[in-house]
Amino acid sequence: MKYVIVLSDGMAGRQLWELGGKTTLQAAATPVMDALAPVSELGMAAMVPEGMAPGSDTANLAVMGYDPRRYYSGRSPLEALSIGVEMEDTDVSFRCNIVTVSEDGGDYEDQIMIDHSSDEIDTADAAVLIDALKEGLAKDGYEFYAGTSYRHLLLQKNGRISELTPPHDILTRRIGEYLPKDEVLRGMMKRSYEILKDHPLNAERRKKGLKPANSAWFWGAGKKPVLTSFEERTGKRGVMISAVDLLKGIAVGAGMDRVIVEGANGGLHTNYEGKARAAVKALTEDGYDFAYIHIEAPDEMGHQGSMRDKIAAIEYVDEKVLGVLTEGLNAWGEDYRLLLLPDHPTPIEVRTHTGEPVPYLLYDSTCPAKDADGGARYDEQSAARTGNHWPDGFRLIGHLLQEELC
């Protein structure tokens, strides 16, 4: 038996009047999900423990079977594992987004958070700006490291964790009241604006109609993480397929291998098919028991508040990930189980993460085909109606890996 999780980040949402009371998942054309739903188990799982901030860090740990209340030490330290930063026990790392804030004159504090991703800036351009920050913000005990797209890292030696606000939580808001209370971090962010807003690369971006990547934004502070081995916990040899450092970092901490797919960038126009083919190859040719495919696009489109693009992202997941994946595994002929779910909702109307339970679909190729169950469909409402509910979502992976499902 082989096992695969397709994690469609932020795919769940809320009903929208613009869609006649449907969610973006319900509005999307998803023929592969529609074919799987009547012959699968549907239900709801709470991946964000009560009292914890809803984020891809806590939620993906839970999907992987790690109780966030026990294993979570901050978002940035998980990304540090992927980037290859060696942390000491006394170090603190911070996520450093390259963001777009308004340029309306006046003080930095009066600017508005426009885009947490600077139009999903590509990694090469972002690296140029990170180099400028390394030079302009050089300070003993602080070190910048380049990551992927808009997602980078600041390491503080002998640091302390401070409460910081994710930039995607304050889109369209004045940034002043959300700046760090730590005077050094606050000063570095203000100075980053002066360094980046007139950078030649941003002049070129404006000419191309792209948003300027004009400020650093620090958040997600944490200390060195300690995860137990995924293989030792489950007996399964696993592989992670993701474009983002957070998931790749979780894989490093869990002792899982990683597959880097060319053209996978975490955006709407990523290499969906390449990720699915990589999972099929890992399971059928390379001897892995378990594959985790992470797709970032629905979450990013939720943050952007684009209903149309979030629906498109979900449809791409259906056609280009699930379609390619199930076709490849069915052609191979060995038994497999597939778990499809988001980590958390990213509703269009709030443009950030929320902590509600998420719908899951669990398919077992060995289970006899069921009746259509009144045309069961994979979406938030259908999954909730089943009564299957996992209040401790980190236990759901055990259900995926157990021996008997039908």
matplotlib code that plots the C-alpha trace (Angstrom):
import matplotlib.pyplot as plt

x = [0.0, 1.2, 0.1, -0.2, -1.5, -2.5, -2.5, -4.2, -3.2, -6.0, -8.5, -11.5, -13.5, -16.9, -20.1, -20.0, -23.1, -21.3, -21.3, -25.0, -24.1, -21.4, -17.8, -15.0, -14.5, -18.2, -18.1, -15.0, -15.3, -13.7, -14.5, -11.8, -12.9, -16.5, -15.6, -13.7, -16.2, -18.9, -16.4, -14.4, -14.8, -15.6, -15.3, -14.0, -10.7, -9.6, -5.9, -5.4, -5.6, -7.8, -5.9, -3.2, -2.9, -4.2, -1.3, 0.3, 3.0, 0.8, -1.7, 0.8, 2.5, -0.9, -1.6, 1.8, 0.8, 2.8, 0.7, 1.4, 0.9, 3.9, 6.2, 5.6, 8.4, 7.7, 7.3, 10.6, 12.8, 11.0, 11.9, 15.5, 15.8, 15.0, 17.3, 20.1, 20.6, 22.3, 20.6, 21.9, 19.6, 19.8, 19.1, 15.8, 14.8, 12.3, 10.4, 11.4, 8.8, 9.6, 6.3, 4.7, 3.6, 2.1, 4.4, 2.1, 4.7, 4.9, 6.2, 6.7, 4.2, 1.5, 1.9, -0.7, 0.1, -0.6, 0.7, 2.4, 4.2, 5.1, 3.3, 4.8, 8.2, 10.5, 13.4, 16.1, 14.8, 14.2, 17.8, 19.0, 17.0, 18.1, 21.7, 20.8, 19.4, 22.4, 24.6, 22.3, 21.1, 24.4, 24.4, 26.3, 24.2, 21.8, 22.1, 19.9, 19.4, 17.7, 14.8, 12.2, 10.1, 9.1, 9.9, 13.3, 14.9, 16.5, 18.5, 19.3, 22.0, 21.1, 17.7, 14.4, 11.0, 8.7, 5.0, 4.8, 2.0, 1.9, 1.7, -1.1, -3.3, -3.2, -3.7, -5.2, -4.4, -2.1, 1.1, 2.0, 0.1, 1.5, 5.2, 7.4, 7.8, 11.4, 13.2, 16.0, 13.5, 11.3, 14.3, 15.5, 12.0, 11.8, 15.3, 14.5, 11.9, 14.4, 16.8, 14.3, 11.8, 14.3, 16.3, 16.9, 15.2, 12.0, 12.2, 12.2, 9.3, 7.2, 7.9, 6.6, 3.4, 4.6, 4.3, 7.5, 9.1, 9.8, 10.0, 11.1, 8.5, 9.5, 7.2, 7.0, 9.7, 10.8, 13.6, 15.3, 12.7, 12.9, 10.8, 10.8, 11.5, 8.5, 9.8, 10.4, 6.9, 5.0, 7.2, 6.8, 9.6, 8.4, 9.1, 8.0, 7.1, 6.6, 7.9, 7.9, 10.6, 8.1, 7.1, 10.6, 11.8, 9.2, 10.5, 14.1, 13.1, 11.1, 13.9, 12.0, 13.6, 12.6, 12.0, 12.6, 10.3, 11.5, 9.0, 7.3, 7.2, 4.3, 2.2, -0.9, 1.1, 3.2, 4.2, 1.3, 1.7, 5.4, 4.6, 2.1, 4.5, 7.2, 4.9, 4.1, 7.7, 8.7, 6.0, 6.3, 10.0, 12.0, 10.7, 8.9, 5.9, 4.5, 4.4, 3.2, 2.3, 1.8, 0.1, 0.4, -1.7, -5.2, -3.9, -2.0, -5.1, -7.2, -4.7, -5.0, -8.8, -9.2, -12.3, -11.7, -8.1, -8.8, -11.4, -8.8, -6.2, -8.7, -9.5, -5.8, -5.3, -8.2, -7.1, -3.3, -2.5, -5.3, -6.0, -2.3, -1.7, -4.6, -4.1, -0.5, -1.1, -4.1, -2.0, 0.8, -1.7, -0.5, -3.0, -2.9, -4.7, -5.1, -5.9, -7.0, -7.5, -6.5, -4.5, -6.8, -9.4, -8.2, -11.6, -11.7, -13.5, -11.0, -7.9, -6.1, -6.1, -9.0, -9.0, -12.3, -12.1, -11.4, -13.0, -11.1, -11.5, -9.9, -9.9, -8.7, -8.2, -9.0, -12.4, -15.4, -17.2, -20.1, -23.4, -23.4, -24.8, -27.1, -24.3, -21.9, -19.4, -16.2, -16.8, -17.2, -21.0, -21.0, -18.0, -19.7, -23.0, -21.2, -20.7, -17.1, -15.1, -11.6, -11.3, -7.6, -6.6, -3.1, -4.6, -6.1, -2.9, -3.1, -6.5, -4.9, -2.1, -4.2, -4.6, -8.4, -10.6, -13.4]
y = [0.0, 3.5, 6.7, 10.3, 13.6, 16.4, 19.5, 22.4, 25.3, 27.6, 25.9, 26.1, 29.2, 30.7, 31.2, 34.3, 36.1, 36.8, 33.0, 32.6, 31.4, 29.0, 28.8, 29.0, 25.2, 24.6, 27.0, 25.4, 22.8, 19.7, 16.5, 14.5, 15.4, 14.7, 11.2, 10.5, 11.9, 9.2, 6.4, 8.1, 9.0, 12.7, 14.6, 17.6, 18.0, 20.8, 21.4, 24.5, 23.8, 26.1, 29.2, 28.9, 31.4, 29.9, 29.5, 27.1, 26.4, 25.0, 23.5, 21.6, 20.3, 18.9, 17.4, 15.6, 14.2, 16.5, 18.0, 21.8, 22.3, 20.1, 20.7, 24.3, 26.7, 29.4, 29.6, 31.0, 28.3, 25.7, 27.8, 28.1, 24.3, 24.5, 27.4, 25.6, 28.0, 26.4, 27.7, 27.7, 27.1, 30.8, 32.1, 33.6, 33.6, 35.9, 35.5, 38.5, 39.2, 41.6, 43.5, 46.5, 49.4, 52.6, 55.5, 58.4, 60.6, 61.3, 58.9, 55.2, 54.5, 56.2, 53.9, 51.2, 47.5, 46.9, 43.4, 40.9, 39.3, 42.2, 40.7, 37.3, 38.7, 36.2, 34.7, 36.3, 39.8, 39.3, 38.1, 41.4, 43.3, 41.0, 41.8, 45.5, 44.9, 42.9, 45.9, 48.7, 47.1, 45.4, 45.1, 42.9, 39.9, 40.1, 38.2, 38.0, 34.9, 34.7, 32.3, 31.8, 34.6, 37.0, 34.7, 35.3, 35.1, 37.3, 35.5, 37.2, 35.8, 35.4, 36.9, 36.9, 36.2, 39.2, 39.3, 40.3, 40.6, 38.7, 41.2, 39.2, 39.9, 43.7, 44.2, 47.6, 48.8, 51.5, 49.8, 52.0, 50.2, 46.8, 47.6, 45.7, 47.2, 46.0, 49.2, 47.5, 45.5, 48.6, 50.7, 48.1, 47.9, 51.7, 51.9, 49.0, 51.3, 54.0, 51.5, 49.7, 52.3, 54.0, 50.9, 50.6, 47.2, 48.8, 51.5, 48.8, 47.0, 50.2, 50.5, 47.0, 47.7, 45.6, 46.7, 47.9, 45.5, 48.4, 47.2, 44.3, 43.0, 40.8, 38.2, 34.5, 34.6, 31.4, 29.3, 26.1, 23.4, 19.8, 17.3, 13.5, 11.4, 10.8, 7.4, 6.3, 7.5, 6.0, 3.3, 5.0, 6.4, 9.8, 12.5, 16.2, 17.9, 21.7, 25.0, 26.8, 26.8, 26.2, 22.8, 21.9, 22.8, 20.6, 17.8, 18.5, 18.4, 15.2, 13.5, 13.3, 13.6, 16.5, 16.7, 20.0, 20.3, 22.7, 25.5, 25.1, 28.6, 28.6, 30.9, 30.5, 29.5, 26.8, 23.4, 21.4, 18.5, 18.3, 17.9, 15.1, 13.3, 13.6, 12.0, 9.1, 8.5, 8.6, 6.1, 3.8, 3.9, 5.3, 3.1, 5.7, 4.7, 8.2, 11.4, 14.8, 17.2, 20.8, 23.3, 27.0, 28.7, 28.6, 30.3, 33.0, 33.8, 34.0, 36.5, 38.5, 38.5, 37.2, 35.0, 34.2, 33.2, 31.1, 29.2, 28.7, 27.5, 24.9, 23.8, 23.4, 21.3, 19.1, 18.7, 19.0, 17.4, 15.0, 14.0, 13.3, 11.7, 9.2, 8.4, 7.5, 5.5, 3.6, 2.8, 1.4, -1.0, -1.1, -0.2, 3.3, 5.7, 9.4, 12.1, 15.5, 18.5, 22.1, 23.0, 25.9, 28.2, 31.4, 33.1, 35.6, 38.2, 38.3, 37.7, 35.8, 32.5, 31.4, 28.5, 26.7, 22.9, 21.9, 19.3, 16.2, 13.4, 10.0, 7.5, 3.9, 2.1, -1.3, -0.3, -1.6, 1.2, 2.7, 4.0, 7.6, 8.7, 11.2, 12.7, 13.4, 16.1, 17.2, 20.6, 22.2, 21.6, 18.0, 17.1, 18.7, 16.7, 13.4, 13.8, 12.6, 15.0, 15.1, 17.7, 16.8, 17.0, 15.8, 12.3, 12.2, 10.9, 7.8, 7.2, 7.4, 5.0, 2.4, -1.0, -1.2, 1.5, -0.6]
z = [0.0, -0.9, 0.7, -0.6, 0.8, -1.6, 0.5, -1.3, 0.9, 2.0, -0.4, 2.0, 2.3, 3.2, 1.2, -1.1, -2.3, -5.6, -6.1, -5.2, -1.7, -2.8, -1.6, -4.2, -3.7, -4.5, -7.5, -9.1, -11.8, -10.2, -12.1, -10.5, -7.0, -8.1, -9.2, -6.0, -3.5, -3.8, -3.3, -0.5, 3.1, 3.6, 6.9, 8.7, 10.6, 12.9, 12.0, 14.1, 17.8, 19.8, 21.0, 18.4, 15.5, 12.2, 9.9, 7.4, 10.0, 12.8, 10.4, 8.1, 11.2, 12.3, 8.8, 9.1, 12.5, 14.7, 17.5, 17.2, 20.9, 21.4, 18.4, 17.3, 18.1, 15.5, 11.7, 10.7, 12.4, 10.2, 7.1, 8.4, 8.2, 4.5, 3.7, 5.5, 8.4, 11.4, 14.5, 18.1, 21.0, 21.9, 18.3, 17.2, 13.5, 11.9, 8.6, 6.4, 3.8, 1.0, 0.9, -0.9, 1.2, -0.1, -1.1, -0.3, 1.4, 5.1, 7.7, 7.2, 10.0, 7.8, 4.8, 4.0, 3.6, -0.1, -0.9, 1.4, -1.6, -3.8, -6.8, -5.9, -6.7, -8.3, -6.4, -8.5, -8.1, -4.4, -4.0, -5.3, -2.7, 0.1, -0.9, -0.6, 2.9, 3.9, 3.1, 4.3, 7.5, 8.5, 12.3, 14.7, 15.8, 12.9, 9.6, 6.5, 4.4, 1.0, 0.6, -2.2, -3.8, -1.2, 1.8, 3.5, 6.9, 9.5, 12.2, 15.6, 17.8, 21.4, 20.7, 22.3, 20.8, 20.4, 19.3, 15.6, 13.0, 9.7, 6.8, 5.1, 8.2, 7.7, 4.0, 3.2, 6.8, 8.1, 9.2, 12.2, 14.9, 13.7, 13.7, 16.2, 19.7, 19.6, 18.7, 16.7, 14.6, 14.1, 13.1, 10.6, 9.0, 8.7, 7.2, 4.8, 3.2, 2.6, 1.1, -1.2, -2.4, -4.7, -5.6, -9.4, -9.5, -8.2, -10.8, -13.4, -11.7, -11.8, -15.5, -16.0, -14.1, -11.1, -7.5, -6.0, -3.4, -1.1, 2.5, 4.7, 7.2, 10.1, 11.7, 12.6, 15.3, 16.9, 18.3, 17.0, 16.3, 17.3, 15.3, 15.7, 12.6, 10.4, 9.4, 13.0, 14.0, 11.1, 9.7, 6.3, 4.1, 3.0, 0.5, 0.4, -2.8, -2.3, -3.6, -0.3, 2.4, 5.3, 4.0, 2.9, 6.4, 8.0, 5.8, 6.9, 10.6, 10.1, 8.3, 5.0, 1.5, -0.7, -4.4, -6.1, -9.2, -11.9, -12.5, -9.1, -7.6, -5.1, -7.4, -9.5, -12.6, -11.0, -12.4, -11.1, -13.4, -12.5, -8.8, -9.5, -11.8, -9.1, -6.6, -8.9, -9.7, -6.0, -5.1, -8.1, -9.0, -6.1, -3.3, -1.1, 0.9, 1.4, -0.6, 0.5, -2.4, -1.2, -3.5, -2.4, -5.1, -3.5, -0.4, -2.3, -4.3, -1.1, 0.3, -2.9, -2.6, -6.1, -6.3, -10.0, -9.5, -6.4, -8.3, -11.1, -8.6, -7.3, -10.8, -11.6, -8.5, -9.6, -13.3, -13.1, -9.7, -8.8, -12.4, -13.3, -9.9, -9.9, -13.6, -12.9, -9.8, -11.3, -14.4, -12.1, -10.4, -6.8, -4.0, -2.6, -0.3, -1.1, 1.4, 0.0, 2.2, 2.9, 6.0, 6.9, 5.1, 3.4, 2.7, 0.0, 2.0, 4.9, 2.7, 5.5, 7.4, 9.7, 12.1, 11.2, 10.5, 6.9, 4.7, 3.9, 1.3, 2.0, -0.9, -0.7, -4.1, -2.4, -1.0, -3.0, -4.9, -2.9, -4.0, -5.1, -1.7, -3.3, -5.5, -2.7, -3.6, -2.0, -0.4, 3.0, 3.4, 2.1, 4.3, 7.4, 6.8, 7.1, 10.8, 10.5, 12.6, 13.9, 16.7, 17.0, 13.3, 13.9, 14.5, 11.0, 9.4, 11.6, 10.0, 6.6, 7.5, 9.5, 8.0, 7.7, 6.1, 4.5]

ax = plt.figure().add_subplot(projection="3d")
ax.plot(x, y, z, "-o")
ax.set_aspect("equal")
plt.show()
